[in-house]
Amino acid sequence: MEGVQRFTHRLFPVPIVAQKCLQKTFTKTPLTTTHLALTFRKPIFTNRSIHQEPALCSNLITSASIKTYSRSSSSTSARAGWFLGLTEKKQVLPEIVKAGDPVLHELAQEVRPDEIGSERIQKIIEDMVKVMRKAPGVGLAAPQIGIPLKIIVLEDTIEYISYAPKDDIKAQDRQPFELLVIINPKLKKKGKKAALFFEGCLSVDGFRAVVERCLEVEVTGLNQGGQPIKIDASGWQARILQHECDHLDGTLYVDKMVPRTFRTVENLDLPLAHGCPKLGVRLLS
């Protein structure tokens, strides 16, 4: 799931005073445009205050700013990426597969427990974590790097959450959690409440839509070491888990979106169409 803060401006102008300081600090190595881009790059999620009309949240980080990353990817290059990492000293990370690639629309296969400790599976997990953090995002499923296996990784950090308005953090019940690696996850919905918020996806870059998600879930599976794990999640973490588990069933968030809420990130703060449900928590019908 996409997890970078939405920026008001695509480029970050550097104040004159800052430029002088940087020039003095790096007199031998001039600061290039590339350096500036890396310096100011931050994670994305977007939403507006829940008290505004409409209150928008997006992916898994929240409002303030968005940066769109253009990536050309194909299932062939994505699937080959992790093989390259095994044979070359300089690691080549797989690219994120985009909507339309068959691997994103088909059922993923379970990982055999006796294979979890293998070099191949451990390398896939390692690459998934690196790709997720590089994007940056708060969740990633193996099919998103072209590998049709039931593996998901997710994490939400204090830094990511700090980009969101306080009202949104509270409304979405968003709490930081450490890296989770779940193999062969099985998700069970709990409770009688659902939440409506905007969602984004690294495989559908540049767009958002409102998706209704169960407010509480239970997920069981195996961790990176092959040991059984059980996770009881609520709020934003529950949304991330549902989003990533959907990937393993060949489902994208756009397959579940509320009609007439799909939009570009540039239009995220525009009002919802007449008749669309309000964002927030509600009882399941």
Backbone as JSON, one array per atom type, in Angstrom:
{
  "sequence": "MEGVQRFTHRLFPVPIVAQKCLQKTFTKTPLTTTHLALTFRKPIFTNRSIHQEPALCSNLITSASIKTYSRSSSSTSARAGWFLGLTEKKQVLPEIVKAGDPVLHELAQEVRPDEIGSERIQKIIEDMVKVMRKAPGVGLAAPQIGIPLKIIVLEDTIEYISYAPKDDIKAQDRQPFELLVIINPKLKKKGKKAALFFEGCLSVDGFRAVVERCLEVEVTGLNQGGQPIKIDASGWQARILQHECDHLDGTLYVDKMVPRTFRTVENLDLPLAHGCPKLGVRLLS",
  "N": [[0.85, -1.18, 0.0], [0.42, 2.22, -0.72], [2.52, 4.68, 0.77], [3.33, 7.45, 1.18], [3.86, 10.82, 2.03], [1.62, 13.31, 0.82], [2.63, 15.96, -1.13], [2.29, 19.51, -1.34], [3.62, 20.85, -3.29], [5.41, 19.67, -6.12], [8.1, 20.03, -6.43], [10.71, 20.94, -4.23], [11.52, 24.01, -3.28], [14.65, 25.4, -2.5], [15.62, 27.43, 0.11], [17.47, 30.52, -0.15], [19.33, 31.05, 1.89], [19.7, 28.5, 2.89], [20.85, 27.28, 0.68], [23.33, 28.62, 0.59], [24.44, 27.74, 2.98], [24.65, 25.0, 2.47], [26.41, 25.04, 0.35], [28.72, 25.99, 1.6], [29.19, 23.92, 3.35], [29.64, 21.73, 1.69], [31.97, 22.2, -0.01], [33.82, 20.9, -1.59], [32.37, 18.97, -2.85], [29.96, 19.65, -4.94], [26.47, 20.39, -4.43], [24.08, 18.58, -6.03], [21.2, 18.5, -8.26], [20.08, 15.98, -8.0], [20.94, 15.25, -5.44], [19.46, 17.05, -3.92], [16.87, 16.21, -4.42], [16.85, 13.73, -3.19], [17.35, 14.48, -0.6], [15.06, 15.84, 0.24], [13.01, 14.09, -0.03], [10.02, 12.47, 0.95], [7.77, 10.16, 2.66], [4.42, 9.18, 1.28], [0.95, 9.75, 1.88], [-2.39, 10.53, 2.04], [-4.75, 12.73, 3.37], [-7.53, 14.73, 4.37], [-8.63, 16.82, 7.03], [-10.91, 15.15, 9.15], [-13.0, 16.57, 9.97], [-13.58, 18.35, 8.04], [-15.31, 18.95, 4.9], [-15.27, 17.15, 2.04], [-13.74, 14.85, 4.37], [-10.61, 13.7, 3.69], [-8.61, 10.83, 3.32], [-5.67, 9.11, 2.35], [-3.89, 6.48, 0.8], [-1.61, 5.21, 3.0], [-0.3, 7.0, 4.47], [-0.68, 10.44, 5.35], [-2.29, 13.56, 4.45], [-1.01, 16.8, 3.19], [1.07, 16.64, 1.23], [2.16, 15.47, -2.03], [4.08, 13.25, -3.94], [4.67, 12.19, -7.1], [5.76, 9.22, -8.43], [7.33, 8.09, -11.29], [7.4, 5.03, -12.82], [8.6, 2.57, -14.95], [7.51, -0.62, -15.57], [7.53, -4.17, -15.87], [6.2, -7.48, -15.83], [8.12, -9.33, -16.46], [10.67, -8.1, -16.01], [10.34, -7.52, -13.33], [10.06, -10.05, -12.14], [12.51, -11.07, -12.68], [14.21, -9.52, -11.23], [14.94, -10.26, -8.53], [16.44, -12.54, -8.97], [18.69, -11.54, -10.18], [19.84, -10.23, -8.07], [20.97, -12.33, -6.68], [23.13, -13.12, -8.09], [24.77, -11.0, -8.71], [27.15, -8.65, -7.46], [26.42, -6.03, -7.05], [23.37, -5.14, -6.0], [20.27, -5.46, -7.65], [17.23, -4.15, -7.35], [13.88, -5.41, -7.65], [11.32, -4.02, -9.77], [8.23, -2.25, -9.12], [5.3, -3.84, -9.97], [2.74, -2.88, -12.23], [-0.82, -2.1, -12.4], [-2.82, -4.22, -14.41], [-0.97, -6.04, -15.22], [-0.95, -9.53, -15.39], [-0.12, -10.95, -13.06], [-1.01, -9.48, -10.93], [-3.67, -9.9, -10.87], [-4.41, -12.44, -10.38], [-4.73, -15.45, -8.39], [-2.45, -15.86, -5.72], [0.15, -18.22, -4.84], [0.53, -20.54, -2.13], [3.28, -20.6, 0.18], [5.45, -23.25, 0.69], [5.97, -24.6, 3.89], [8.48, -25.82, 4.42], [10.09, -24.49, 2.71], [10.45, -21.93, 3.55], [12.75, -21.16, 4.97], [14.62, -21.15, 2.98], [17.17, -19.87, 0.73], [16.11, -18.59, -1.47], [13.4, -17.79, -0.78], [13.92, -16.18, 1.45], [15.4, -14.2, 0.23], [13.5, -13.04, -1.42], [11.77, -11.93, 0.48], [13.5, -10.11, 1.7], [13.99, -8.37, -0.46], [11.4, -7.4, -0.87], [10.92, -5.87, 1.45], [12.86, -3.89, 1.15], [12.05, -2.69, -1.27], [9.51, -1.74, -0.56], [10.17, 0.17, 1.42], [11.75, 1.86, -0.05], [9.96, 2.98, -1.85], [8.29, 5.38, -0.92], [6.35, 3.02, 1.03], [3.66, 1.64, 3.06], [3.05, -0.95, 3.03], [3.37, -4.07, 1.24], [2.84, -6.58, -1.2], [3.9, -9.8, -2.36], [3.11, -10.36, -5.12], [3.26, -7.8, -6.16], [5.84, -7.35, -6.85], [6.07, -9.0, -8.88], [6.01, -11.68, -8.15], [4.19, -14.5, -7.64], [3.42, -15.35, -4.9], [2.21, -16.07, -1.56], [2.98, -13.79, 0.35], [3.36, -11.08, 2.51], [4.46, -7.8, 3.48], [4.66, -5.25, 5.94], [4.67, -2.02, 7.53], [4.33, 0.77, 9.7], [5.47, 3.9, 10.46], [6.55, 6.24, 13.02], [7.52, 8.5, 11.8], [6.24, 8.51, 9.23], [3.59, 8.78, 10.08], [3.7, 11.26, 11.24], [3.39, 13.07, 9.2], [0.74, 13.37, 8.78], [-2.35, 15.13, 9.37], [-3.39, 15.91, 12.72], [-6.08, 15.49, 13.37], [-6.85, 13.64, 11.45], [-5.23, 11.46, 12.05], [-6.28, 10.68, 14.48], [-8.96, 10.13, 13.74], [-8.63, 7.97, 12.01], [-7.58, 6.12, 13.64], [-4.78, 5.63, 13.88], [-1.76, 4.07, 14.46], [1.73, 3.65, 15.13], [3.66, 0.8, 14.02], [5.96, -1.93, 14.19], [8.03, -3.55, 11.67], [6.33, -6.08, 9.92], [6.34, -9.37, 8.76], [4.52, -11.56, 6.95], [3.69, -14.77, 6.08], [1.74, -16.8, 3.96], [-0.78, -15.63, 4.86], [-3.88, -15.59, 6.67], [-6.9, -14.04, 6.8], [-9.31, -12.79, 9.03], [-12.31, -11.15, 9.45], [-13.52, -8.97, 12.01], [-15.82, -7.78, 14.53], [-18.4, -5.19, 14.27], [-18.13, -2.87, 12.9], [-17.21, -0.56, 10.31], [-14.91, 1.3, 8.23], [-14.67, 4.18, 6.21], [-12.44, 5.45, 4.01], [-10.03, 7.23, 1.97], [-7.9, 5.43, -0.24], [-4.73, 4.35, -1.52], [-2.4, 2.89, -3.89], [0.7, 1.32, -4.59], [0.86, 0.04, -6.98], [-1.0, 1.22, -8.52], [-0.33, 3.86, -9.31], [-0.6, 7.31, -8.53], [-3.31, 7.7, -8.19], [-6.4, 7.71, -6.25], [-9.03, 6.33, -4.17], [-12.14, 5.94, -2.42], [-12.51, 3.41, -0.03], [-14.32, 0.92, 1.63], [-13.57, -0.58, 4.65], [-13.29, -3.24, 7.02], [-13.21, -2.55, 10.49], [-11.82, -3.99, 12.4], [-9.59, -6.75, 12.46], [-8.37, -10.14, 12.34], [-5.36, -11.76, 11.84], [-3.67, -14.61, 10.84], [-0.74, -16.64, 10.37], [2.54, -17.39, 9.1], [5.73, -16.37, 10.32], [8.82, -14.74, 9.27], [10.67, -16.58, 10.02], [9.33, -18.9, 9.87], [7.68, -19.51, 11.96], [4.52, -19.82, 13.7], [2.23, -17.06, 13.77], [0.04, -14.59, 15.14], [-2.05, -11.88, 14.62], [-3.85, -9.29, 15.96], [-5.58, -6.67, 14.81], [-6.56, -3.22, 14.46], [-8.22, -0.24, 13.23], [-6.08, 1.78, 11.26], [-3.98, -0.03, 10.78], [-5.39, -2.4, 10.45], [-6.65, -1.81, 8.06], [-4.46, -1.71, 6.3], [-3.59, -4.39, 6.38], [-5.83, -5.69, 5.25], [-5.8, -4.58, 2.7], [-3.34, -5.53, 1.67], [-3.66, -8.32, 1.86], [-5.72, -8.62, 0.05], [-4.34, -8.32, -2.34], [-3.15, -10.81, -2.61], [-5.22, -12.33, -3.37], [-5.62, -11.56, -5.9], [-6.87, -9.13, -6.13], [-7.36, -5.66, -6.5], [-7.48, -2.43, -4.88], [-9.15, -0.81, -6.36], [-11.02, -2.52, -7.31], [-12.76, -2.71, -5.27], [-13.59, -0.22, -4.64], [-15.6, 2.64, -3.64], [-18.15, 3.63, -5.78], [-17.68, 6.39, -8.05], [-15.79, 7.77, -6.57], [-13.21, 7.62, -7.35], [-10.16, 9.19, -8.24], [-7.55, 11.51, -9.31], [-4.43, 12.15, -7.59], [-3.98, 14.83, -7.53], [-6.5, 15.91, -7.48], [-7.49, 15.22, -5.07], [-8.43, 16.62, -2.82], [-10.8, 17.72, -3.62], [-14.41, 18.08, -3.39], [-16.49, 15.24, -2.61], [-18.65, 13.47, -4.85], [-22.19, 14.17, -5.13], [-24.26, 12.25, -3.09], [-22.4, 10.31, -2.45], [-21.05, 8.3, 0.21], [-20.28, 9.58, 3.5], [-16.99, 10.13, 4.81], [-15.38, 8.15, 7.34], [-16.14, 6.29, 10.37], [-18.57, 3.68, 10.55], [-21.49, 1.66, 11.3], [-21.64, -1.74, 10.27], [-23.84, -2.83, 7.74]],
  "CA": [[0.0, 0.0, 0.0], [1.26, 3.4, -0.87], [2.64, 5.31, 2.05], [4.18, 8.62, 1.15], [3.08, 12.02, 2.27], [1.29, 14.09, -0.37], [3.19, 17.29, -1.03], [1.58, 20.56, -2.05], [4.43, 21.15, -4.47], [6.2, 18.53, -6.55], [9.51, 20.36, -6.23], [10.94, 21.64, -2.99], [12.46, 25.11, -3.48], [15.62, 25.51, -1.42], [15.86, 28.83, 0.46], [18.81, 31.03, -0.5], [20.21, 30.86, 3.04], [20.03, 27.07, 2.96], [21.79, 26.99, -0.41], [24.66, 29.09, 0.98], [24.96, 26.83, 4.01], [25.01, 23.75, 1.83], [27.61, 25.27, -0.45], [29.86, 26.08, 2.52], [29.43, 22.6, 3.95], [30.14, 20.79, 0.68], [32.74, 22.98, -0.97], [34.54, 20.01, -2.51], [31.39, 18.17, -3.61], [28.79, 20.51, -5.17], [25.17, 19.76, -4.23], [23.4, 18.48, -7.33], [19.74, 18.37, -8.22], [19.79, 14.63, -7.5], [21.12, 15.27, -4.0], [18.34, 17.78, -3.34], [15.67, 15.37, -4.51], [16.95, 12.69, -2.19], [17.32, 15.1, 0.71], [13.73, 16.29, 0.63], [12.01, 13.08, -0.35], [9.31, 11.97, 2.12], [6.72, 9.19, 2.39], [3.11, 9.79, 1.0], [-0.39, 9.31, 2.26], [-3.06, 11.8, 2.02], [-6.11, 12.91, 3.78], [-7.83, 16.0, 4.93], [-9.27, 16.68, 8.33], [-12.19, 14.45, 9.14], [-14.04, 17.53, 10.28], [-13.86, 19.12, 6.84], [-16.26, 18.24, 4.03], [-15.18, 15.87, 2.74], [-12.45, 14.55, 4.99], [-9.97, 12.72, 2.82], [-7.37, 10.18, 3.69], [-5.26, 8.37, 1.19], [-2.99, 5.38, 1.08], [-1.49, 4.96, 4.41], [0.21, 8.17, 5.15], [-1.77, 11.37, 5.2], [-2.25, 14.81, 3.72], [0.09, 17.74, 3.17], [1.79, 16.72, -0.01], [2.27, 14.22, -2.78], [5.09, 13.2, -4.96], [4.34, 11.07, -7.97], [6.95, 8.57, -8.95], [7.07, 7.37, -12.53], [8.21, 3.82, -12.93], [8.2, 1.66, -16.02], [7.74, -1.96, -15.05], [6.88, -5.29, -16.54], [6.3, -8.67, -14.99], [9.37, -10.02, -16.76], [11.77, -7.47, -15.31], [10.11, -7.64, -11.9], [10.35, -11.41, -11.7], [13.94, -11.35, -12.85], [15.0, -8.67, -10.35], [15.54, -10.9, -7.36], [17.46, -13.48, -9.43], [19.89, -10.76, -10.43], [20.46, -9.95, -6.78], [21.7, -13.5, -6.19], [24.33, -13.38, -8.88], [25.6, -9.82, -8.87], [27.57, -7.99, -6.23], [25.58, -4.84, -6.93], [22.01, -5.64, -6.0], [19.27, -4.8, -8.48], [15.91, -4.4, -6.77], [12.8, -5.54, -8.63], [10.44, -2.86, -9.88], [6.86, -2.5, -8.71], [4.44, -4.18, -11.1], [1.59, -1.98, -12.33], [-2.13, -2.66, -12.69], [-2.93, -4.74, -15.76], [-0.12, -7.22, -15.3], [-1.72, -10.69, -14.91], [0.28, -11.4, -11.74], [-1.77, -8.72, -9.94], [-5.1, -10.2, -11.0], [-4.56, -13.89, -10.22], [-4.47, -15.95, -7.04], [-1.06, -16.21, -5.4], [0.32, -19.58, -4.34], [1.07, -20.63, -0.78], [4.69, -20.99, 0.3], [5.61, -24.47, 1.47], [6.69, -24.32, 5.14], [9.88, -26.26, 4.38], [10.84, -23.6, 1.81], [10.55, -20.59, 4.12], [14.14, -20.86, 5.33], [15.52, -21.22, 1.82], [17.78, -18.62, 0.28], [15.2, -17.96, -2.43], [12.3, -17.12, -0.09], [14.48, -15.12, 2.29], [15.8, -13.11, -0.66], [12.26, -12.38, -1.85], [11.32, -11.11, 1.61], [14.46, -9.0, 1.83], [13.73, -7.43, -1.55], [10.09, -6.77, -0.64], [11.08, -4.84, 2.49], [13.64, -2.78, 0.57], [11.23, -2.01, -2.28], [8.48, -1.02, 0.18], [10.75, 1.34, 2.08], [12.28, 2.77, -1.07], [8.87, 3.59, -2.61], [8.09, 4.5, 0.22], [4.99, 2.6, 1.28], [3.47, 1.02, 4.37], [2.74, -2.35, 2.82], [3.69, -4.59, -0.09], [2.59, -8.01, -1.38], [4.83, -10.39, -3.32], [2.72, -10.16, -6.52], [3.59, -6.44, -6.61], [7.17, -7.37, -7.47], [6.01, -10.01, -9.93], [6.17, -13.03, -7.62], [2.86, -14.94, -7.22], [3.46, -16.12, -3.65], [1.46, -15.44, -0.48], [3.87, -13.13, 1.3], [3.14, -9.64, 2.62], [5.26, -7.08, 4.47], [4.04, -3.96, 6.25], [5.12, -1.28, 8.71], [3.96, 2.19, 9.72], [6.42, 4.5, 11.38], [6.24, 7.53, 13.62], [7.82, 9.52, 10.79], [5.15, 8.53, 8.26], [2.38, 9.28, 10.72], [3.89, 12.67, 11.57], [3.01, 13.88, 8.06], [-0.72, 13.45, 8.72], [-3.01, 16.05, 10.32], [-3.73, 15.24, 13.97], [-7.48, 15.05, 13.32], [-6.92, 12.43, 10.63], [-4.59, 10.37, 12.8], [-7.25, 10.24, 15.48], [-10.13, 9.56, 13.07], [-8.26, 6.7, 11.38], [-7.0, 5.25, 14.67], [-3.49, 5.27, 13.28], [-0.69, 3.86, 15.43], [2.92, 3.06, 14.51], [3.98, -0.59, 14.37], [7.22, -2.38, 13.6], [7.95, -4.38, 10.46], [5.69, -7.39, 9.99], [6.45, -10.24, 7.59], [3.52, -12.62, 7.14], [3.67, -15.75, 4.99], [0.46, -17.53, 3.92], [-1.72, -15.03, 5.82], [-5.32, -15.85, 6.61], [-7.52, -12.87, 7.44], [-10.67, -12.95, 9.53], [-12.89, -9.86, 9.85], [-14.13, -9.01, 13.33], [-16.58, -6.6, 14.91], [-19.55, -4.76, 13.47], [-17.88, -1.52, 12.4], [-16.39, -0.39, 9.1], [-14.4, 2.66, 8.05], [-14.58, 4.67, 4.83], [-11.37, 6.41, 3.81], [-9.34, 7.1, 0.69], [-6.79, 4.5, -0.28], [-3.89, 4.38, -2.71], [-1.65, 1.66, -4.08], [1.92, 1.5, -5.36], [0.67, -0.55, -8.31], [-1.94, 2.09, -9.24], [0.33, 5.1, -8.91], [-1.17, 8.59, -8.94], [-4.77, 7.74, -8.04], [-6.97, 7.36, -4.95], [-10.48, 6.1, -4.15], [-12.66, 5.57, -1.11], [-12.75, 1.97, 0.13], [-14.85, 0.55, 2.94], [-12.81, -1.68, 5.24], [-13.66, -3.64, 8.37], [-12.39, -1.81, 11.45], [-11.0, -4.91, 13.18], [-9.31, -8.02, 11.79], [-7.41, -11.07, 12.93], [-4.57, -12.38, 10.77], [-2.76, -15.67, 11.26], [0.17, -17.06, 9.31], [3.89, -17.73, 9.54], [6.66, -15.25, 10.22], [9.97, -14.96, 8.38], [11.39, -17.77, 10.48], [8.47, -20.07, 9.72], [6.93, -19.74, 13.2], [3.14, -19.31, 13.66], [1.99, -15.76, 14.36], [-1.34, -14.13, 15.13], [-2.09, -10.43, 14.77], [-5.15, -8.65, 16.12], [-5.35, -5.3, 14.39], [-7.71, -2.34, 14.32], [-7.91, 1.05, 12.63], [-5.3, 1.87, 10.03], [-3.23, -1.27, 10.57], [-6.35, -3.36, 9.91], [-6.84, -1.45, 6.65], [-3.27, -2.14, 5.55], [-3.63, -5.85, 6.28], [-6.87, -6.07, 4.28], [-5.33, -4.15, 1.38], [-2.28, -6.42, 1.21], [-4.22, -9.66, 1.67], [-6.48, -8.57, -1.2], [-3.38, -8.54, -3.44], [-2.88, -12.24, -2.73], [-6.4, -12.91, -4.02], [-5.72, -10.97, -7.23], [-7.8, -8.0, -6.04], [-6.83, -4.33, -6.24], [-8.45, -1.61, -4.16], [-10.13, -0.25, -7.3], [-12.08, -3.51, -7.47], [-13.66, -2.59, -4.13], [-13.8, 1.2, -4.34], [-16.94, 3.21, -3.68], [-18.33, 4.27, -7.1], [-17.6, 7.84, -8.22], [-14.81, 8.4, -5.68], [-11.88, 7.49, -7.97], [-9.63, 10.49, -8.65], [-6.1, 11.68, -9.29], [-3.98, 12.72, -6.33], [-4.11, 16.29, -7.63], [-7.89, 16.27, -7.18], [-7.87, 14.5, -3.85], [-9.13, 17.48, -1.86], [-12.08, 18.19, -4.15], [-15.56, 17.44, -2.71], [-17.04, 14.0, -3.14], [-19.88, 13.65, -5.63], [-23.43, 14.1, -4.38], [-24.73, 10.88, -2.9], [-21.33, 9.44, -1.94], [-21.08, 8.23, 1.68], [-19.3, 10.4, 4.22], [-15.84, 9.4, 5.32], [-15.38, 7.92, 8.77], [-16.55, 4.97, 10.86], [-20.01, 3.44, 10.6], [-21.86, 0.28, 11.57], [-21.86, -2.57, 9.09], [-25.26, -3.11, 7.51]],
  "C": [[0.89, 1.23, 0.0], [1.33, 4.14, 0.44], [3.54, 6.5, 2.08], [3.35, 9.86, 1.32], [2.85, 12.8, 1.0], [1.81, 15.51, -0.19], [2.41, 18.3, -1.86], [2.31, 20.9, -3.34], [5.26, 19.93, -4.83], [7.68, 18.77, -6.33], [9.64, 21.15, -4.95], [11.97, 22.76, -3.22], [13.37, 25.21, -2.26], [15.88, 26.98, -1.12], [17.29, 29.23, 0.17], [19.79, 30.8, 0.65], [20.65, 29.41, 3.14], [21.04, 26.7, 1.89], [23.21, 27.41, -0.03], [25.28, 28.17, 2.02], [25.43, 25.53, 3.4], [26.29, 23.89, 1.02], [28.85, 25.34, 0.43], [30.22, 24.72, 3.08], [30.07, 21.63, 2.97], [30.91, 21.55, -0.4], [33.43, 22.11, -2.0], [33.6, 19.19, -3.37], [30.12, 18.99, -3.79], [27.51, 19.72, -4.99], [24.41, 19.77, -5.54], [21.9, 18.4, -7.14], [19.33, 17.02, -7.65], [19.88, 14.59, -5.99], [19.93, 15.95, -3.32], [17.09, 16.93, -3.34], [15.67, 14.3, -3.43], [16.8, 13.26, -0.79], [15.91, 15.41, 1.17], [12.65, 15.29, 0.36], [11.36, 12.54, 0.92], [8.2, 11.02, 1.71], [5.36, 9.82, 2.1], [1.88, 9.04, 1.44], [-1.15, 10.59, 2.24], [-4.42, 11.74, 2.64], [-6.3, 14.29, 4.38], [-8.55, 15.79, 6.24], [-10.64, 16.04, 8.23], [-13.33, 15.4, 9.42], [-14.37, 18.41, 9.09], [-14.77, 18.31, 5.94], [-15.73, 18.25, 2.61], [-13.83, 15.7, 3.39], [-11.8, 13.45, 4.19], [-8.73, 12.14, 3.43], [-6.92, 9.42, 2.48], [-4.17, 7.43, 1.57], [-2.88, 5.2, 2.55], [-0.75, 6.04, 5.13], [-0.85, 9.2, 4.94], [-1.35, 12.77, 4.83], [-1.0, 15.65, 3.77], [0.76, 17.78, 1.84], [1.95, 15.4, -0.7], [3.38, 14.33, -3.78], [4.8, 11.99, -5.81], [5.62, 10.51, -8.54], [6.61, 7.83, -10.22], [8.01, 6.19, -12.61], [7.7, 3.01, -14.1], [8.51, 0.27, -15.52], [6.99, -2.99, -15.85], [7.06, -6.5, -15.66], [7.62, -9.39, -15.22], [10.53, -9.44, -15.98], [11.61, -7.6, -13.81], [10.47, -9.01, -11.39], [11.82, -11.74, -11.78], [14.79, -10.61, -11.82], [15.67, -9.39, -9.22], [16.54, -11.97, -7.74], [18.79, -12.76, -9.64], [20.63, -10.48, -9.13], [21.27, -11.1, -6.25], [23.03, -13.67, -6.89], [25.25, -12.18, -9.04], [25.97, -9.22, -7.52], [26.73, -6.75, -5.98], [24.13, -5.27, -7.07], [21.1, -4.79, -6.89], [17.91, -5.15, -7.9], [14.86, -4.54, -7.86], [11.95, -4.28, -8.64], [9.03, -3.25, -9.45], [5.99, -2.72, -9.96], [3.18, -3.31, -11.07], [0.31, -2.72, -12.72], [-2.23, -3.06, -14.15], [-2.06, -5.96, -15.97], [-0.88, -8.4, -14.7], [-1.37, -11.13, -13.48], [-0.49, -10.67, -10.63], [-3.25, -9.1, -9.92], [-5.38, -11.7, -10.9], [-4.25, -14.28, -8.79], [-2.99, -16.27, -6.86], [-1.01, -17.61, -4.8], [0.89, -19.55, -2.91], [2.54, -21.05, -0.83], [4.76, -22.24, 1.16], [6.43, -24.17, 2.72], [8.16, -24.71, 5.1], [10.73, -25.4, 3.45], [11.11, -22.23, 2.43], [11.98, -20.21, 4.46], [15.11, -20.87, 4.17], [16.06, -19.85, 1.42], [16.83, -17.86, -0.65], [14.09, -17.18, -1.73], [12.81, -15.97, 0.77], [14.91, -13.91, 1.44], [14.58, -12.33, -1.14], [11.77, -11.44, -0.75], [12.21, -9.89, 1.79], [14.21, -7.93, 0.77], [12.41, -6.69, -1.34], [10.2, -5.63, 0.37], [11.82, -3.63, 1.91], [12.82, -1.99, -0.44], [10.15, -1.18, -1.59], [9.03, 0.26, 0.79], [11.28, 2.36, 1.07], [11.15, 3.56, -1.74], [8.52, 5.02, -2.18], [6.61, 4.14, 0.36], [4.89, 1.98, 2.65], [3.09, -0.45, 4.24], [3.07, -2.78, 1.41], [3.4, -6.09, -0.1], [3.52, -8.53, -2.46], [4.41, -10.23, -4.78], [3.09, -8.77, -7.06], [5.02, -6.33, -7.11], [7.25, -8.54, -8.45], [6.13, -11.44, -9.47], [4.84, -13.5, -7.03], [2.87, -15.85, -6.0], [2.74, -15.35, -2.55], [2.4, -14.95, 0.62], [3.51, -11.65, 1.32], [4.1, -9.07, 3.67], [4.57, -5.75, 4.71], [4.68, -3.34, 7.49], [4.64, 0.17, 8.57], [4.78, 2.84, 10.81], [5.92, 5.83, 11.95], [6.47, 8.65, 12.61], [6.7, 9.63, 9.77], [3.9, 9.18, 8.85], [2.49, 10.78, 11.0], [3.48, 13.59, 10.41], [1.49, 14.11, 7.98], [-1.25, 14.48, 9.71], [-3.45, 15.28, 11.56], [-5.16, 14.73, 13.96], [-7.62, 13.75, 12.53], [-6.33, 11.22, 11.35], [-5.57, 9.79, 13.81], [-8.44, 9.54, 14.82], [-9.84, 8.17, 12.5], [-7.71, 5.69, 12.39], [-5.67, 4.7, 14.18], [-2.39, 5.23, 14.32], [0.51, 3.26, 14.72], [3.08, 1.59, 14.91], [5.22, -1.0, 13.61], [6.96, -3.29, 12.4], [7.31, -5.74, 10.75], [5.91, -8.12, 8.67], [5.5, -11.4, 7.84], [3.47, -13.49, 5.89], [2.39, -16.58, 5.09], [-0.56, -16.95, 4.9], [-3.17, -15.45, 5.57], [-6.01, -14.78, 7.44], [-8.97, -13.17, 7.82], [-11.18, -11.59, 10.0], [-13.62, -10.02, 11.18], [-14.92, -7.73, 13.58], [-17.7, -6.26, 13.94], [-19.39, -3.34, 12.93], [-16.99, -1.54, 11.18], [-15.94, 1.05, 9.02], [-14.29, 2.97, 6.56], [-13.51, 5.74, 4.75], [-10.77, 6.22, 2.43], [-8.16, 6.16, 0.83], [-6.0, 4.69, -1.57], [-3.08, 3.1, -2.79], [-0.43, 1.94, -4.95], [1.8, 0.95, -6.77], [-0.35, 0.22, -9.15], [-1.51, 3.52, -8.91], [-0.42, 6.33, -9.42], [-2.66, 8.72, -8.76], [-5.18, 7.33, -6.62], [-8.47, 7.07, -5.12], [-10.89, 5.7, -2.75], [-12.95, 4.07, -1.1], [-13.29, 1.73, 1.53], [-14.1, -0.69, 3.44], [-13.34, -1.98, 6.64], [-12.7, -2.98, 9.36], [-11.47, -2.7, 12.27], [-10.81, -6.22, 12.41], [-8.36, -8.86, 12.63], [-6.68, -11.76, 11.78], [-3.63, -13.43, 11.39], [-1.89, -16.08, 10.07], [1.5, -17.47, 9.9], [4.79, -16.51, 9.4], [7.85, -15.62, 9.34], [10.78, -16.19, 8.77], [10.56, -19.03, 10.38], [7.65, -20.4, 10.95], [5.52, -19.17, 13.09], [3.02, -17.96, 14.34], [0.5, -15.43, 14.24], [-1.34, -12.64, 15.43], [-3.53, -9.97, 14.88], [-4.94, -7.17, 15.85], [-6.66, -4.53, 14.29], [-7.27, -1.06, 13.63], [-7.1, 0.93, 11.35], [-4.5, 0.61, 9.74], [-4.14, -2.35, 9.99], [-6.6, -3.09, 8.43], [-5.65, -1.92, 5.81], [-3.29, -3.65, 5.34], [-4.66, -6.31, 5.25], [-6.44, -5.73, 2.86], [-4.3, -5.14, 0.83], [-2.77, -7.85, 0.99], [-5.07, -9.72, 0.41], [-5.56, -8.84, -2.4], [-3.15, -10.03, -3.68], [-4.06, -12.99, -3.37], [-6.6, -12.34, -5.43], [-6.67, -9.78, -7.28], [-7.07, -6.7, -5.73], [-7.89, -3.5, -5.54], [-9.51, -1.01, -5.08], [-11.26, -1.23, -7.58], [-13.12, -3.42, -6.36], [-14.04, -1.15, -3.83], [-15.28, 1.59, -4.4], [-17.09, 3.92, -5.02], [-18.28, 5.8, -7.02], [-16.66, 8.55, -7.23], [-13.4, 8.34, -6.25], [-11.42, 8.83, -8.5], [-8.11, 10.49, -8.67], [-5.7, 12.29, -7.95], [-4.09, 14.24, -6.34], [-5.51, 16.76, -7.26], [-8.4, 15.67, -5.87], [-8.71, 15.35, -2.9], [-10.44, 18.05, -2.39], [-13.23, 17.45, -3.48], [-15.97, 16.14, -3.38], [-18.34, 14.31, -3.89], [-21.11, 13.52, -4.74], [-23.91, 12.65, -4.29], [-23.68, 9.91, -2.41], [-21.38, 9.42, -0.4], [-20.0, 9.11, 2.3], [-18.16, 9.51, 4.72], [-15.94, 9.22, 6.83], [-15.87, 6.5, 9.09], [-18.07, 4.86, 10.89], [-20.27, 1.97, 10.89], [-22.06, -0.47, 10.27], [-23.35, -2.88, 8.96], [-25.52, -4.61, 7.47]]
}
